[in-house]
């Protein structure tokens, strides 16, 4: 049994890259695969960090996403959305499989995100 999708009120496009070979110079060649998935974006209340970028100072809050267990994701994948407040592209920094209490069945995934500029 997976997480109830009724709680996954958002929708995101997950883009993963798979190495499909190498080019004539030996550099890896990647294919991008995209998957539309129900999800739930979350922002932490801890917004104390300030990043200084070329465009100025930006307040940083931690953003994470909850994904159903039938989605295949790994750190380095990206997710984008048009959900107000989360309409950016994010890189998945970490992916944690949340399992049921008394067995190893994956219930859902919690992914820490980093905004991609």
N, CA, C and O of each residue as an XYZ file, in Angstrom:
468
protein
N       0.841     -1.175      0.000
C       0.000      0.000      0.000
C       0.887      1.239      0.000
O       1.888      1.284      0.715
N       0.538      2.214     -0.773
C       1.313      3.441     -0.887
C       0.611      4.574     -0.143
O      -0.508      4.408      0.342
N       1.265      5.706     -0.059
C       0.676      6.872      0.586
C      -0.613      7.249     -0.137
O      -0.702      7.128     -1.359
N      -1.586      7.694      0.602
C      -2.845      8.118     -0.017
C      -2.586      9.346     -0.870
O      -2.065     10.349     -0.381
N      -2.945      9.271     -2.139
C      -2.687     10.395     -3.040
C      -3.582     11.581     -2.747
O      -3.375     12.653     -3.315
N      -4.575     11.426     -1.877
C      -5.422     12.564     -1.536
C      -4.605     13.640     -0.808
O      -4.931     14.825     -0.888
N      -3.549     13.233     -0.102
C      -2.693     14.193      0.586
C      -1.656     14.828     -0.320
O      -1.023     15.816      0.051
N      -1.482     14.266     -1.503
C      -0.512     14.800     -2.460
C      -1.248     15.789     -3.356
O      -1.699     15.443     -4.448
N      -1.362     17.024     -2.876
C      -2.224     18.028     -3.506
C      -1.552     18.786     -4.641
O      -2.204     19.586     -5.313
N      -0.280     18.555     -4.867
C       0.449     19.240     -5.933
C       0.807     18.260     -7.043
O       0.564     17.057     -6.938
N       1.382     18.794     -8.097
C       1.828     17.973     -9.218
C       3.177     18.502     -9.685
O       3.373     19.713     -9.784
N       4.095     17.604     -9.969
C       5.421     18.012    -10.415
C       5.931     17.116    -11.521
O       5.531     15.958    -11.644
N       6.821     17.673    -12.325
C       7.462     16.911    -13.389
C       8.868     16.552    -12.937
O       9.697     17.431    -12.701
N       9.128     15.263    -12.819
C      10.434     14.768    -12.386
C      11.248     14.444    -13.625
O      10.794     13.720    -14.511
N      12.459     14.989    -13.679
C      13.345     14.742    -14.813
C      14.580     14.008    -14.304
O      15.311     14.507    -13.448
N      14.797     12.819    -14.845
C      15.982     12.038    -14.482
C      16.838     11.846    -15.722
O      16.336     11.777    -16.844
N      18.131     11.761    -15.494
C      19.076     11.564    -16.600
C      19.672     10.177    -16.492
O      20.123      9.759    -15.425
N      19.669      9.468    -17.612
C      20.236      8.124    -17.681
C      21.350      8.116    -18.712
O      21.157      8.566    -19.842
N      22.513      7.608    -18.330
C      23.611      7.522    -19.287
C      23.304      6.426    -20.293
O      23.065      5.275    -19.925
N      23.314      6.802    -21.581
C      22.978      5.842    -22.638
C      24.185      5.437    -23.467
O      24.054      4.644    -24.399
N      25.343      5.962    -23.148
C      26.543      5.613    -23.904
C      27.560      6.733    -23.828
O      27.519      7.570    -22.927
N      28.478      6.738    -24.793
C      29.497      7.783    -24.867
C      29.575      8.286    -26.299
O      29.198      7.592    -27.244
N      30.078      9.520    -26.440
C      30.255     10.070    -27.783
C      31.638      9.690    -28.313
O      32.364      8.926    -27.677
N      31.997     10.228    -29.479
C      33.272      9.854    -30.106
C      34.495     10.298    -29.306
O      35.605      9.827    -29.559
N      34.296     11.215    -28.327
C      35.406     11.687    -27.499
C      35.458     10.976    -26.146
O      36.318     11.272    -25.316
N      34.540     10.043    -25.929
C      34.514      9.313    -24.667
C      33.698      9.982    -23.577
O      33.643      9.485    -22.452
N      33.060     11.112    -23.895
C      32.218     11.794    -22.912
C      30.866     11.091    -22.816
O      30.340     10.615    -23.822
N      30.303     11.024    -21.609
C      29.016     10.339    -21.468
C      27.889     11.074    -22.199
O      27.861     12.303    -22.248
N      26.973     10.304    -22.760
C      25.780     10.834    -23.418
C      24.588     10.441    -22.553
O      24.446      9.280    -22.170
N      23.732     11.417    -22.246
C      22.600     11.188    -21.363
C      21.283     11.350    -22.106
O      21.181     12.117    -23.064
N      20.285     10.617    -21.647
C      18.916     10.762    -22.116
C      18.082     11.231    -20.937
O      18.195     10.692    -19.836
N      17.237     12.246    -21.168
C      16.368     12.737    -20.106
C      15.014     12.053    -20.185
O      14.416     11.947    -21.256
N      14.543     11.593    -19.037
C      13.222     10.986    -18.924
C      12.386     11.858    -17.997
O      12.845     12.224    -16.915
N      11.174     12.193    -18.401
C      10.320     13.009    -17.540
C       9.074     12.226    -17.144
O       8.510     11.472    -17.937
N       8.661     12.426    -15.889
C       7.498     11.749    -15.330
C       6.662     12.768    -14.576
O       7.183     13.482    -13.719
N       5.382     12.845    -14.879
C       4.456     13.702    -14.145
C       3.940     12.911    -12.952
O       3.474     11.782    -13.107
N       4.021     13.502    -11.759
C       3.663     12.761    -10.553
C       2.901     13.640     -9.574
O       3.167     14.838     -9.476
N       1.947     13.048     -8.844
C       1.374     13.777     -7.716
C       2.455     13.918     -6.654
O       3.316     13.049     -6.524
N       2.414     15.002     -5.897
C       3.424     15.242     -4.874
C       2.879     16.253     -3.880
O       1.751     16.727     -4.012
N       3.684     16.575     -2.895
C       3.335     17.640     -1.957
C       4.609     18.374     -1.596
O       5.527     17.805     -1.006
N       4.652     19.651     -1.958
C       5.786     20.493     -1.616
C       5.603     21.018     -0.199
O       4.489     21.323      0.227
N       6.713     21.117      0.524
C       6.710     21.627      1.891
C       7.872     22.593      2.058
O       8.958     22.367      1.524
N       7.643     23.662      2.795
C       8.713     24.615      3.117
C       8.878     24.648      4.625
O       7.893     24.664      5.363
N      10.118     24.658      5.082
C      10.366     24.708      6.520
C      10.135     26.123      7.023
O      10.157     27.089      6.259
N       9.916     26.220      8.313
C       9.736     27.534      8.930
C      11.065     28.202      9.225
O      11.095     29.372      9.606
N      12.164     27.480      9.057
C      13.488     28.012      9.341
C      14.003     28.752      8.115
O      14.527     28.131      7.191
N      13.861     30.062      8.099
C      14.308     30.848      6.944
C      15.404     31.822      7.352
O      15.433     32.954      6.869
N      16.305     31.401      8.232
C      17.315     32.288      8.761
C      18.540     32.470      7.895
O      19.350     33.355      8.173
N      18.713     31.668      6.852
C      19.910     31.743      6.033
C      19.720     32.741      4.895
O      18.663     32.784      4.267
N      20.752     33.541      4.636
C      20.747     34.496      3.532
C      21.856     34.100      2.569
O      23.014     33.993      2.970
N      21.516     33.882      1.308
C      22.505     33.608      0.266
C      22.747     34.882     -0.525
O      21.804     35.590     -0.880
N      24.015     35.173     -0.799
C      24.371     36.334     -1.604
C      24.747     35.835     -2.990
O      25.748     35.139     -3.162
N      23.935     36.196     -3.973
C      24.151     35.791     -5.355
C      24.388     37.024     -6.209
O      24.293     38.149     -5.718
N      24.694     36.824     -7.475
C      24.895     37.952     -8.383
C      23.661     38.841     -8.450
O      23.772     40.055     -8.621
N      22.488     38.236     -8.316
C      21.246     39.005     -8.406
C      20.877     39.691     -7.096
O      19.865     40.389     -7.035
N      21.677     39.507     -6.046
C      21.412     40.156     -4.768
C      21.317     39.148     -3.642
O      21.668     37.979     -3.801
N      20.828     39.625     -2.480
C      20.666     38.762     -1.320
C      19.296     38.088     -1.371
O      18.290     38.715     -1.703
N      19.282     36.801     -1.036
C      18.041     36.036     -1.067
C      17.889     35.258      0.231
O      18.822     34.595      0.684
N      16.701     35.345      0.826
C      16.384     34.545      1.999
C      16.146     33.109      1.546
O      15.435     32.865      0.572
N      16.744     32.169      2.259
C      16.662     30.769      1.859
C      15.841     30.000      2.887
O      16.101     30.085      4.087
N      14.860     29.257      2.419
C      14.137     28.335      3.286
C      14.286     26.942      2.693
O      14.387     26.779      1.477
N      14.299     25.955      3.552
C      14.437     24.585      3.074
C      13.126     24.136      2.450
O      12.055     24.298      3.035
N      13.226     23.572      1.265
C      12.058     23.059      0.556
C      12.237     21.558      0.394
O      13.327     21.081      0.078
N      11.165     20.828      0.611
C      11.186     19.384      0.396
C       9.915     18.983     -0.337
O       8.980     19.772     -0.473
N       9.901     17.747     -0.802
C       8.738     17.235     -1.519
C       8.494     15.797     -1.077
O       9.433     15.038     -0.833
N       7.231     15.443     -0.981
C       6.834     14.069     -0.685
C       6.327     13.457     -1.981
O       5.501     14.046     -2.678
N       6.830     12.266     -2.298
C       6.459     11.564     -3.530
C       5.932     10.175     -3.196
O       6.348      9.581     -2.201
N       5.016      9.647     -4.017
C       4.509      8.295     -3.768
C       5.590      7.241     -4.003
O       6.585      7.500     -4.680
N       5.387      6.065     -3.444
C       6.410      5.015     -3.495
C       6.576      4.385     -4.872
O       7.578      3.712     -5.115
N       5.630      4.582     -5.772
C       5.753      3.958     -7.094
C       6.579      4.783     -8.072
O       6.707      4.410     -9.238
N       7.139      5.894     -7.615
C       7.999      6.745     -8.436
C       9.451      6.347     -8.188
O       9.840      6.100     -7.046
N      10.250      6.284     -9.246
C      11.676      5.979     -9.119
C      12.441      7.295     -9.172
O      12.444      7.978    -10.196
N      13.092      7.650     -8.060
C      13.863      8.893     -7.986
C      15.198      8.624     -7.307
O      15.358      7.647     -6.576
N      16.152      9.512     -7.565
C      17.444      9.442     -6.891
C      18.003     10.851     -6.785
O      17.579     11.759     -7.501
N      18.957     11.020     -5.883
C      19.602     12.320     -5.722
C      20.195     12.746     -7.061
O      20.787     11.934     -7.772
N      20.033     14.014     -7.397
C      20.510     14.536     -8.672
C      19.397     14.737     -9.677
O      19.555     15.510    -10.622
N      18.261     14.053     -9.496
C      17.107     14.288    -10.361
C      16.566     15.688    -10.091
O      16.853     16.278     -9.049
N      15.788     16.215    -11.025
C      15.168     17.523    -10.825
C      13.657     17.380    -10.853
O      13.110     16.449    -11.445
N      12.995     18.328    -10.195
C      11.543     18.389    -10.212
C      11.149     19.839    -10.441
O      11.739     20.750     -9.861
N      10.157     20.046    -11.282
C       9.663     21.396    -11.539
C       8.151     21.380    -11.434
O       7.504     20.347    -11.604
N       7.603     22.562    -11.146
C       6.171     22.651    -10.937
C       5.687     24.056    -11.251
O       6.473     25.000    -11.320
N       4.393     24.175    -11.437
C       3.774     25.492    -11.617
C       2.933     25.852    -10.399
O       2.131     26.785    -10.453
N       3.108     25.122     -9.304
C       2.371     25.384     -8.073
C       2.806     26.744     -7.523
O       4.004     26.978     -7.367
N       1.859     27.653     -7.223
C       2.239     28.956     -6.659
C       3.114     28.786     -5.416
O       2.797     28.005     -4.518
N       4.201     29.521     -5.384
C       5.157     29.431     -4.290
C       6.257     28.412     -4.529
O       7.297     28.462     -3.872
N       6.046     27.498     -5.450
C       7.025     26.454     -5.759
C       7.257     26.344     -7.259
O       7.654     25.286     -7.748
N       7.018     27.411     -7.985
C       7.110     27.369     -9.457
C       8.549     27.592     -9.917
O       8.856     28.564    -10.606
N       9.409     26.681     -9.523
C      10.823     26.707     -9.882
C      11.239     25.299    -10.290
O      10.448     24.357    -10.246
N      12.485     25.186    -10.683
C      13.104     23.871    -10.851
C      13.974     23.626     -9.630
O      14.697     24.516     -9.182
N      13.901     22.427     -9.101
C      14.659     22.055     -7.918
C      15.460     20.793     -8.198
O      15.007     19.895     -8.908
N      16.652     20.741     -7.631
C      17.461     19.525     -7.675
C      17.203     18.737     -6.400
O      17.126     19.316     -5.317
N      17.071     17.435     -6.520
C      16.891     16.582     -5.348
C      18.256     16.325     -4.722
O      19.093     15.626     -5.292
N      18.464     16.894     -3.554
C      19.738     16.778     -2.858
C      19.826     15.435     -2.133
O      20.877     14.795     -2.129
N      18.730     15.017     -1.526
C      18.694     13.712     -0.860
C      17.311     13.102     -1.030
O      16.307     13.809     -1.115
N      17.282     11.790     -1.079
C      16.029     11.041     -1.209
C      15.994     10.024     -0.075
O      16.884      9.181      0.043
N      14.963     10.109      0.754
C      14.828      9.200      1.890
C      13.565      8.369      1.694
O      12.470      8.913      1.552
N      13.727      7.057      1.689
C      12.581      6.154      1.592
C      11.984      5.986      2.986
O      12.671      5.543      3.907
N      10.719      6.334      3.143
C      10.019      6.168      4.414
C       9.275      4.835      4.345
O       8.440      4.620      3.466
N       9.590      3.948      5.284
C       9.013      2.602      5.259
C       7.947      2.443      6.336
O       7.842      3.248      7.260
N       7.174      1.400      6.192
C       6.162      1.058      7.192
C       6.862      0.618      8.478
O       8.028      0.224      8.455
N       6.152      0.686      9.582
C       6.737      0.443     10.894
C       7.295     -0.971     11.067
O       8.404     -1.125     11.578
N       6.569     -1.988     10.665
C       6.993     -3.355     10.957
C       7.457     -4.150      9.747
O       7.640     -5.363      9.847
N       7.651     -3.498      8.608
C       8.237     -4.191      7.460
C       9.003     -3.184      6.619
O       9.036     -1.997      6.945
N       9.600     -3.635      5.574
C      10.458     -2.752      4.786
C       9.767     -2.204      3.542
O      10.443     -1.721      2.634
N       8.444     -2.267      3.479
C       7.707     -1.732      2.341
C       7.801     -0.208      2.341
O       7.520      0.440      3.350
N       8.196      0.354      1.206
C       8.311      1.814      1.105
C       6.915      2.417      1.059
O       6.088      2.040      0.229
N       6.666      3.360      1.967
C       5.377      4.046      2.053
C       5.356      5.277      1.153
O       4.401      5.502      0.410
N       6.429      6.072      1.232
C       6.595      7.229      0.358
C       8.050      7.683      0.427
O       8.839      7.152      1.209
N       8.396      8.669     -0.398
C       9.743      9.247     -0.404
C       9.679     10.690      0.067
O       8.757     11.426     -0.287
N      10.658     11.092      0.862
C      10.827     12.489      1.250
C      12.143     12.965      0.657
O      13.197     12.383      0.912
N      12.075     14.023     -0.131
C      13.250     14.522     -0.849
C      13.548     15.953     -0.436
O      12.673     16.818     -0.490
N      14.780     16.199     -0.026
C      15.237     17.564      0.232
C      15.591     18.185     -1.107
O      16.207     17.538     -1.954
N      15.201     19.442     -1.299
C      15.383     20.097     -2.585
C      16.282     21.317     -2.483
O      16.405     21.935     -1.425
N      16.908     21.651     -3.606
C      17.723     22.856     -3.732
C      17.299     23.534     -5.030
O      17.260     22.902     -6.085
N      16.982     24.826     -4.944
C      16.541     25.555     -6.134
C      17.660     25.616     -7.161
O      18.823     25.823     -6.815
N      17.302     25.436     -8.422
C      18.251     25.500     -9.531
C      18.092     26.858    -10.183
O      16.988     27.253    -10.557
N      19.211     27.578    -10.319
C      19.139     28.906    -10.959
C      19.468     28.817    -12.414
O      19.458     29.831    -13.112
